[in-house]
Amino acid sequence: MNIKPIGDRVLLKSFKVEEKTAGGIILPDSSSKEKPNMAEVLAVGNGENLDGIKVGQKVIYAKFAGTEIKMDDEKFTIMDVKDILAIVE
């Protein structure tokens, strides 16, 4: 199934962050940790105020922004472009 945001919205997929200790032990992800607020843009809407956001870019977004959805055992976030704080280059 294909998800296409409308208006000034974008579809994002967060990165999985693995933490390592100094000794090289990988710590598993737990629900008590904060989720990362960096993601990859998978799709953009057809709005006029997209501020140069393009598919494939990595962005940083506001902490509690967007609506999280789950499809095909994957989690995505749809949010307004105004909640994107920066583009990572």
N, C-alpha and C positions, 0 to 999 in steps of 0.2 A: 504494500500500500504506500502511496506517495502522499506526503504532507506538504501543502503549499500555503504558507502564511498569507494573509490578506492585509491590505493597507500598509501601515508603517510598522509591521511586525517582522520578526526574524525567528527562524528555527535554529536552535543551538544544541550541540551535543557536548557535554562536559568531558574533560579529560579524567582518566583514572589516575589518581596520584598514589604511588607507592612510596612509603617512607622507609628509609634504611637507617639503621643505627651506625655509629662510627665503626663497629666491628663487622658490618656488612650484613646484619640480620634484617630481612625484609619484614616489616610490620604489616599485618593485614589491615584492610580498611574496616573501620567500625562505625556504627551509626552514631556514636557519641562524638565523633569528630565533626568539625564544620566541613561542609562540602566546598570544593574549590569554586571560586567564582570566575574561572577562566574557561572558555569554551571555543569550539570551532563553529563557524557559521555554515549551516547546511543548506539553507534556503532563505530568500528574502522576499518580502511582499512586493506589491506593485505601487506602493505609496510614493508620494513626492518628497518626503522628508527623511530619506534613508541615510543622509550624511556620508555617502561614500562607502557604506558597508557593503561588502561583496562576499559571495560564496567562497569558502576556503580560508577566509581570514580568521585569525585568532583574536578574541576580544575579551575584555574584562568587563563584567557587568555588576550592577548593584546587588548587594547581598541577598535581599529577600524579594527580588524582582521575578516576574514571569510566572507562568503556569507550567508545572511539570506534568508530562504525559508519558505513558508507557505503551509501546507498540512492539510486537515481536520480541519480547523480552529485553528491550532496550529502552532507556530513559532519555527523553528529549525535553527541552524547555522552549516554550514559545513566549516571546516578550516583545514589548514595544521597544522600538529603536532608541527612544529617549532614556531607557534604562541601561544602555550600553555606555560605559564610562570611557573606554579607551580601546584602541586597536594595537595589538602587539606585533611589532615588526621584527 
